[in-house]
Amino acid sequence: MALSQFAAHALVGSYLKGRQLPDALLTSILDAVEVRLKDGKVPVLDDSLRELIDSEATDPEAPQLANTRTH
């Protein structure tokens, strides 16, 4: 993995804070962030990218706990 790809993953992952995006959208956002990093554009996560992430991100599903009650 190239350093720019690693940095893009780190930035987007940090912004998501555990939320999830559909795979195709995540790939597109990572590509856009990587290009912005390589081109030296700031902010890397601009308003439009943050708004897109916030509108599409979902909270991770809570793990299902097994029913451990006994009668």
Rosetta constraint file for C-alpha pairs under 8 A:
AtomPair CA 1 CA 5 HARMONIC 6.21 0.50
AtomPair CA 1 CA 6 HARMONIC 6.47 0.50
AtomPair CA 2 CA 6 HARMONIC 6.29 0.50
AtomPair CA 3 CA 7 HARMONIC 6.10 0.50
AtomPair CA 4 CA 8 HARMONIC 6.11 0.50
AtomPair CA 4 CA 34 HARMONIC 5.70 0.50
AtomPair CA 4 CA 37 HARMONIC 6.74 0.50
AtomPair CA 4 CA 38 HARMONIC 6.91 0.50
AtomPair CA 5 CA 9 HARMONIC 6.20 0.50
AtomPair CA 5 CA 30 HARMONIC 7.58 0.50
AtomPair CA 5 CA 34 HARMONIC 5.94 0.50
AtomPair CA 6 CA 10 HARMONIC 6.18 0.50
AtomPair CA 7 CA 11 HARMONIC 6.10 0.50
AtomPair CA 7 CA 34 HARMONIC 7.60 0.50
AtomPair CA 8 CA 12 HARMONIC 6.09 0.50
AtomPair CA 8 CA 30 HARMONIC 5.74 0.50
AtomPair CA 8 CA 31 HARMONIC 7.88 0.50
AtomPair CA 8 CA 33 HARMONIC 5.63 0.50
AtomPair CA 8 CA 34 HARMONIC 5.34 0.50
AtomPair CA 8 CA 37 HARMONIC 7.66 0.50
AtomPair CA 9 CA 13 HARMONIC 5.75 0.50
AtomPair CA 9 CA 30 HARMONIC 6.54 0.50
AtomPair CA 10 CA 14 HARMONIC 5.97 0.50
AtomPair CA 11 CA 15 HARMONIC 6.26 0.50
AtomPair CA 12 CA 16 HARMONIC 6.09 0.50
AtomPair CA 12 CA 30 HARMONIC 7.14 0.50
AtomPair CA 13 CA 17 HARMONIC 6.38 0.50
AtomPair CA 13 CA 18 HARMONIC 7.42 0.50
AtomPair CA 16 CA 20 HARMONIC 7.00 0.50
AtomPair CA 16 CA 53 HARMONIC 7.74 0.50
AtomPair CA 16 CA 57 HARMONIC 7.52 0.50
AtomPair CA 18 CA 59 HARMONIC 7.03 0.50
AtomPair CA 18 CA 60 HARMONIC 6.75 0.50
AtomPair CA 19 CA 57 HARMONIC 5.77 0.50
AtomPair CA 19 CA 58 HARMONIC 5.33 0.50
AtomPair CA 19 CA 59 HARMONIC 4.59 0.50
AtomPair CA 19 CA 60 HARMONIC 5.70 0.50
AtomPair CA 20 CA 57 HARMONIC 5.26 0.50
AtomPair CA 20 CA 58 HARMONIC 5.21 0.50
AtomPair CA 20 CA 59 HARMONIC 6.25 0.50
AtomPair CA 20 CA 60 HARMONIC 6.28 0.50
AtomPair CA 21 CA 25 HARMONIC 6.50 0.50
AtomPair CA 21 CA 26 HARMONIC 5.69 0.50
AtomPair CA 21 CA 53 HARMONIC 7.55 0.50
AtomPair CA 21 CA 56 HARMONIC 6.40 0.50
AtomPair CA 21 CA 57 HARMONIC 4.94 0.50
AtomPair CA 21 CA 58 HARMONIC 6.57 0.50
AtomPair CA 22 CA 26 HARMONIC 6.10 0.50
AtomPair CA 22 CA 57 HARMONIC 7.97 0.50
AtomPair CA 23 CA 27 HARMONIC 6.16 0.50
AtomPair CA 24 CA 28 HARMONIC 6.33 0.50
AtomPair CA 25 CA 29 HARMONIC 6.13 0.50
AtomPair CA 26 CA 30 HARMONIC 6.03 0.50
AtomPair CA 27 CA 31 HARMONIC 6.15 0.50
AtomPair CA 28 CA 32 HARMONIC 6.22 0.50
AtomPair CA 29 CA 33 HARMONIC 6.11 0.50
AtomPair CA 29 CA 49 HARMONIC 7.39 0.50
AtomPair CA 30 CA 34 HARMONIC 6.05 0.50
AtomPair CA 31 CA 35 HARMONIC 6.26 0.50
AtomPair CA 32 CA 36 HARMONIC 6.26 0.50
AtomPair CA 33 CA 37 HARMONIC 6.13 0.50
AtomPair CA 33 CA 44 HARMONIC 6.10 0.50
AtomPair CA 33 CA 45 HARMONIC 6.87 0.50
AtomPair CA 34 CA 38 HARMONIC 6.19 0.50
AtomPair CA 35 CA 39 HARMONIC 6.06 0.50
AtomPair CA 36 CA 40 HARMONIC 5.98 0.50
AtomPair CA 36 CA 41 HARMONIC 5.03 0.50
AtomPair CA 36 CA 42 HARMONIC 7.39 0.50
AtomPair CA 36 CA 44 HARMONIC 5.79 0.50
AtomPair CA 37 CA 41 HARMONIC 6.26 0.50
AtomPair CA 37 CA 44 HARMONIC 6.43 0.50
AtomPair CA 42 CA 46 HARMONIC 7.47 0.50
AtomPair CA 45 CA 49 HARMONIC 5.75 0.50
AtomPair CA 45 CA 50 HARMONIC 6.14 0.50
AtomPair CA 46 CA 50 HARMONIC 6.23 0.50
AtomPair CA 47 CA 51 HARMONIC 5.99 0.50
AtomPair CA 48 CA 52 HARMONIC 6.13 0.50
AtomPair CA 49 CA 53 HARMONIC 6.11 0.50
AtomPair CA 50 CA 54 HARMONIC 5.99 0.50
AtomPair CA 51 CA 55 HARMONIC 6.02 0.50
AtomPair CA 52 CA 56 HARMONIC 6.21 0.50
AtomPair CA 53 CA 57 HARMONIC 5.59 0.50
